[in-house]
Amino acid sequence: MALIRGESISISLYPPQNWKGKHLPLFAPTPELLKWWKASAQDTEAEKRVRALVSAGSSGAAAAD
């Protein structure tokens, strides 16, 4: 059995409940990234895909990428 030494660090956007270690939100989007994404065509395409998947899911049909 390996013994892990050091400090506990969460790199997720939101650390687990009752987290006692450090939190480094490496995957948290920056304001600049969010602004760029909202201004890009990819945002519109992503919204269309999500709406299609939600519609397909509500009708019981399976959606494929």
PyMOL commands that place a pseudoatom at each C-alpha (Angstrom):
pseudoatom trace, name=CA, resn=MET, resi=1, chain=A, elem=C, hetatm=0, pos=[0.000, 0.000, 0.000]
pseudoatom trace, name=CA, resn=ALA, resi=2, chain=A, elem=C, hetatm=0, pos=[1.410, 3.372, -1.017]
pseudoatom trace, name=CA, resn=LEU, resi=3, chain=A, elem=C, hetatm=0, pos=[1.502, 6.218, 1.422]
pseudoatom trace, name=CA, resn=ILE, resi=4, chain=A, elem=C, hetatm=0, pos=[0.745, 9.604, -0.080]
pseudoatom trace, name=CA, resn=ARG, resi=5, chain=A, elem=C, hetatm=0, pos=[2.485, 12.486, 1.616]
pseudoatom trace, name=CA, resn=GLY, resi=6, chain=A, elem=C, hetatm=0, pos=[1.959, 16.155, 1.154]
pseudoatom trace, name=CA, resn=GLU, resi=7, chain=A, elem=C, hetatm=0, pos=[-0.896, 18.547, 0.968]
pseudoatom trace, name=CA, resn=SER, resi=8, chain=A, elem=C, hetatm=0, pos=[-4.417, 17.897, -0.285]
pseudoatom trace, name=CA, resn=ILE, resi=9, chain=A, elem=C, hetatm=0, pos=[-5.324, 20.184, -3.172]
pseudoatom trace, name=CA, resn=SER, resi=10, chain=A, elem=C, hetatm=0, pos=[-8.612, 20.346, -5.038]
pseudoatom trace, name=CA, resn=ILE, resi=11, chain=A, elem=C, hetatm=0, pos=[-8.296, 21.539, -8.665]
pseudoatom trace, name=CA, resn=SER, resi=12, chain=A, elem=C, hetatm=0, pos=[-11.988, 21.308, -9.474]
pseudoatom trace, name=CA, resn=LEU, resi=13, chain=A, elem=C, hetatm=0, pos=[-14.206, 24.315, -10.044]
pseudoatom trace, name=CA, resn=TYR, resi=14, chain=A, elem=C, hetatm=0, pos=[-16.001, 23.570, -6.771]
pseudoatom trace, name=CA, resn=PRO, resi=15, chain=A, elem=C, hetatm=0, pos=[-14.201, 21.599, -4.057]
pseudoatom trace, name=CA, resn=PRO, resi=16, chain=A, elem=C, hetatm=0, pos=[-16.023, 18.744, -2.314]
pseudoatom trace, name=CA, resn=GLN, resi=17, chain=A, elem=C, hetatm=0, pos=[-18.180, 19.598, 0.689]
pseudoatom trace, name=CA, resn=ASN, resi=18, chain=A, elem=C, hetatm=0, pos=[-16.253, 19.955, 3.941]
pseudoatom trace, name=CA, resn=TRP, resi=19, chain=A, elem=C, hetatm=0, pos=[-12.959, 20.235, 2.012]
pseudoatom trace, name=CA, resn=LYS, resi=20, chain=A, elem=C, hetatm=0, pos=[-10.083, 20.929, 4.399]
pseudoatom trace, name=CA, resn=GLY, resi=21, chain=A, elem=C, hetatm=0, pos=[-7.209, 21.242, 1.893]
pseudoatom trace, name=CA, resn=LYS, resi=22, chain=A, elem=C, hetatm=0, pos=[-6.235, 23.991, -0.514]
pseudoatom trace, name=CA, resn=HIS, resi=23, chain=A, elem=C, hetatm=0, pos=[-8.452, 24.918, -3.444]
pseudoatom trace, name=CA, resn=LEU, resi=24, chain=A, elem=C, hetatm=0, pos=[-6.836, 25.883, -6.741]
pseudoatom trace, name=CA, resn=PRO, resi=25, chain=A, elem=C, hetatm=0, pos=[-9.668, 26.447, -9.248]
pseudoatom trace, name=CA, resn=LEU, resi=26, chain=A, elem=C, hetatm=0, pos=[-7.587, 25.530, -12.308]
pseudoatom trace, name=CA, resn=PHE, resi=27, chain=A, elem=C, hetatm=0, pos=[-10.662, 24.718, -14.366]
pseudoatom trace, name=CA, resn=ALA, resi=28, chain=A, elem=C, hetatm=0, pos=[-12.584, 27.873, -13.479]
pseudoatom trace, name=CA, resn=PRO, resi=29, chain=A, elem=C, hetatm=0, pos=[-13.148, 30.048, -16.558]
pseudoatom trace, name=CA, resn=THR, resi=30, chain=A, elem=C, hetatm=0, pos=[-11.756, 33.568, -16.464]
pseudoatom trace, name=CA, resn=PRO, resi=31, chain=A, elem=C, hetatm=0, pos=[-13.995, 36.567, -17.225]
pseudoatom trace, name=CA, resn=GLU, resi=32, chain=A, elem=C, hetatm=0, pos=[-12.025, 37.103, -20.450]
pseudoatom trace, name=CA, resn=LEU, resi=33, chain=A, elem=C, hetatm=0, pos=[-12.615, 33.525, -21.567]
pseudoatom trace, name=CA, resn=LEU, resi=34, chain=A, elem=C, hetatm=0, pos=[-16.341, 33.755, -20.847]
pseudoatom trace, name=CA, resn=LYS, resi=35, chain=A, elem=C, hetatm=0, pos=[-16.603, 37.038, -22.753]
pseudoatom trace, name=CA, resn=TRP, resi=36, chain=A, elem=C, hetatm=0, pos=[-14.767, 35.539, -25.745]
pseudoatom trace, name=CA, resn=TRP, resi=37, chain=A, elem=C, hetatm=0, pos=[-16.921, 32.390, -25.688]
pseudoatom trace, name=CA, resn=LYS, resi=38, chain=A, elem=C, hetatm=0, pos=[-20.192, 34.333, -25.588]
pseudoatom trace, name=CA, resn=ALA, resi=39, chain=A, elem=C, hetatm=0, pos=[-19.019, 36.416, -28.561]
pseudoatom trace, name=CA, resn=SER, resi=40, chain=A, elem=C, hetatm=0, pos=[-18.034, 33.366, -30.621]
pseudoatom trace, name=CA, resn=ALA, resi=41, chain=A, elem=C, hetatm=0, pos=[-20.095, 31.349, -33.051]
pseudoatom trace, name=CA, resn=GLN, resi=42, chain=A, elem=C, hetatm=0, pos=[-19.277, 28.263, -30.980]
pseudoatom trace, name=CA, resn=ASP, resi=43, chain=A, elem=C, hetatm=0, pos=[-21.615, 29.495, -28.266]
pseudoatom trace, name=CA, resn=THR, resi=44, chain=A, elem=C, hetatm=0, pos=[-24.555, 29.611, -30.667]
pseudoatom trace, name=CA, resn=GLU, resi=45, chain=A, elem=C, hetatm=0, pos=[-23.724, 26.142, -32.007]
pseudoatom trace, name=CA, resn=ALA, resi=46, chain=A, elem=C, hetatm=0, pos=[-23.388, 24.751, -28.472]
pseudoatom trace, name=CA, resn=GLU, resi=47, chain=A, elem=C, hetatm=0, pos=[-26.804, 26.166, -27.555]
pseudoatom trace, name=CA, resn=LYS, resi=48, chain=A, elem=C, hetatm=0, pos=[-28.347, 24.521, -30.639]
pseudoatom trace, name=CA, resn=ARG, resi=49, chain=A, elem=C, hetatm=0, pos=[-26.788, 21.148, -29.739]
pseudoatom trace, name=CA, resn=VAL, resi=50, chain=A, elem=C, hetatm=0, pos=[-28.000, 21.340, -26.143]
pseudoatom trace, name=CA, resn=ARG, resi=51, chain=A, elem=C, hetatm=0, pos=[-31.527, 22.309, -27.216]
pseudoatom trace, name=CA, resn=ALA, resi=52, chain=A, elem=C, hetatm=0, pos=[-31.583, 19.413, -29.697]
pseudoatom trace, name=CA, resn=LEU, resi=53, chain=A, elem=C, hetatm=0, pos=[-30.381, 16.965, -27.044]
pseudoatom trace, name=CA, resn=VAL, resi=54, chain=A, elem=C, hetatm=0, pos=[-32.932, 18.221, -24.517]
pseudoatom trace, name=CA, resn=SER, resi=55, chain=A, elem=C, hetatm=0, pos=[-35.728, 17.961, -27.079]
pseudoatom trace, name=CA, resn=ALA, resi=56, chain=A, elem=C, hetatm=0, pos=[-34.642, 14.463, -28.089]
pseudoatom trace, name=CA, resn=GLY, resi=57, chain=A, elem=C, hetatm=0, pos=[-34.389, 13.414, -24.445]
pseudoatom trace, name=CA, resn=SER, resi=58, chain=A, elem=C, hetatm=0, pos=[-37.857, 14.652, -23.597]
pseudoatom trace, name=CA, resn=SER, resi=59, chain=A, elem=C, hetatm=0, pos=[-39.388, 12.674, -26.456]
pseudoatom trace, name=CA, resn=GLY, resi=60, chain=A, elem=C, hetatm=0, pos=[-37.609, 9.497, -25.416]
pseudoatom trace, name=CA, resn=ALA, resi=61, chain=A, elem=C, hetatm=0, pos=[-35.397, 9.386, -28.532]
pseudoatom trace, name=CA, resn=ALA, resi=62, chain=A, elem=C, hetatm=0, pos=[-31.667, 8.818, -28.205]
pseudoatom trace, name=CA, resn=ALA, resi=63, chain=A, elem=C, hetatm=0, pos=[-29.359, 11.513, -29.556]
pseudoatom trace, name=CA, resn=ALA, resi=64, chain=A, elem=C, hetatm=0, pos=[-25.936, 10.855, -31.018]
pseudoatom trace, name=CA, resn=ASP, resi=65, chain=A, elem=C, hetatm=0, pos=[-22.991, 13.212, -31.499]
for i in range(1, 65): cmd.bond("trace and resi %d" % i, "trace and resi %d" % (i + 1))
show_as sticks, trace
zoom trace
